């Protein structure tokens, strides 16, 4: 089974790196991390660029709201199980 962790972000760049790090730190090997940025105007896009080798990103060009951002993340997810995470939240060290 594959796990998809979808992180939804809008102007929370100051928290985003911690959220991404916590998602990438999961011990379950078959995990993908998807970051959906809802047209942020802060430094969020730079954080996403720095992590691009480890994550998938969906970059919305106009702000469409949290529900649409989660829908876009759901569409991009390949997992059998999908976990949604706000960009100001972090996961414990392991989800199995």
C-alpha positions as CSV (number, residue, x, y, z in Angstrom):
1,X,0.0,0.0,0.0
2,X,1.1,3.5,-0.7
3,X,0.6,6.5,1.7
4,X,0.1,10.0,0.3
5,X,0.6,12.9,2.7
6,X,-0.9,16.1,1.2
7,X,0.2,19.4,2.8
8,X,-2.0,22.4,2.0
9,X,-0.4,25.8,2.2
10,X,-1.3,29.5,1.9
11,X,1.2,32.1,3.2
12,X,2.5,29.8,6.0
13,X,6.0,29.7,4.7
14,X,7.4,30.1,8.3
15,X,5.8,26.7,9.2
16,X,6.0,24.9,5.9
17,X,9.5,23.5,6.1
18,X,8.7,21.8,9.5
19,X,5.5,20.3,8.1
20,X,7.4,18.9,5.1
21,X,10.2,17.6,7.3
22,X,7.8,15.8,9.5
23,X,6.0,14.2,6.6
24,X,9.3,13.1,5.0
25,X,10.4,11.6,8.4
26,X,7.7,8.9,8.4
27,X,9.1,5.4,8.7
28,X,6.6,3.9,6.2
29,X,8.7,3.5,3.1
30,X,6.1,3.7,0.4
31,X,5.1,7.3,1.1
32,X,4.8,10.3,-1.1
33,X,4.6,13.9,0.1
34,X,2.6,16.4,-2.0
35,X,2.6,20.1,-1.2
36,X,-0.2,22.2,-2.6
37,X,0.5,25.9,-2.5
38,X,-2.6,28.1,-3.0
39,X,-0.9,31.1,-4.6
40,X,1.1,32.2,-1.6
41,X,2.7,35.6,-1.6
42,X,5.3,35.0,1.1
43,X,8.4,32.8,0.9
44,X,6.5,29.5,0.6
45,X,7.4,28.9,-3.0
46,X,11.1,29.2,-2.2
47,X,10.7,26.5,0.6
48,X,8.9,24.3,-1.9
49,X,11.7,24.8,-4.5
50,X,14.4,23.8,-1.9
51,X,12.5,20.6,-1.2
52,X,11.5,19.8,-4.8
53,X,13.8,16.7,-5.0
54,X,11.8,15.0,-2.1
55,X,8.3,16.1,-2.8
56,X,5.6,16.6,-5.4
57,X,4.2,20.1,-5.7
58,X,1.0,21.5,-7.0
59,X,1.3,25.3,-7.5
60,X,-1.9,27.2,-7.9
61,X,-1.5,30.5,-9.7
62,X,-4.6,32.1,-8.2
63,X,-5.9,31.7,-4.6
64,X,-8.7,29.2,-4.8
65,X,-9.3,28.4,-1.1
66,X,-8.5,25.5,1.1
67,X,-11.1,23.1,-0.2
68,X,-9.9,23.5,-3.8
69,X,-6.3,23.1,-2.7
70,X,-7.1,19.9,-0.9
71,X,-9.1,18.7,-3.9
72,X,-6.0,19.4,-6.1
73,X,-3.8,17.5,-3.7
74,X,-6.3,14.6,-3.7
75,X,-6.2,14.5,-7.5
76,X,-2.4,14.4,-7.5
77,X,-2.1,11.7,-4.8
78,X,-1.3,8.1,-5.9
79,X,-1.8,6.6,-2.4
80,X,-4.2,4.0,-1.2
81,X,-4.4,6.0,2.0
82,X,-4.3,9.8,2.0
83,X,-3.5,11.9,5.0
84,X,-4.2,15.7,4.8
85,X,-2.0,18.0,6.8
86,X,-2.2,21.8,7.2
87,X,1.1,23.6,6.7
88,X,1.3,24.8,10.3
89,X,0.9,21.2,11.6
90,X,3.5,18.4,12.0
91,X,3.3,14.7,12.3
92,X,4.8,12.5,15.0
93,X,8.0,10.7,14.0
94,X,6.2,7.7,12.6
95,X,2.9,6.7,11.0
96,X,2.6,3.0,10.3
